[in-house]
Amino acid sequence: MAVNSVILTKDQKHMIYGGSDGIFKVYDIENKQEIFSSEKTHASSIVELALIEDEKKLVSVLNDGIINIYDFASKESLHSFGKIESNEENLMNLNF
């Protein structure tokens, strides 16, 4: 897997990363171990990750324009938005 996006929680205890396999993973930095791996739900690559709402939600953006929102604590999928049309070939940035 090529890693396309890496973010840290504010307390810097967890690193979240995602990439070409379309899966995001949560890594416990202090204990040096992966603590969660999402299911592969799309054939696309993750191009951007963001934590929002005081780190209560995790957003992933796929290169085909699909946006997914997860509850960060439970890692459950909350919403999935269909392809977002863009003038760019790929949607590459997410800002909140």
Secondary structure, 3 states (H helix, E strand, C coil): CCEEEEEECCCCCEEEEEECCCCEEEEECCCCEEEEECCCCCCCCEEEEEEECCCCEEEEEECCCCEEEEECCCCCEEEEECCCCCCCCCCCCCCC
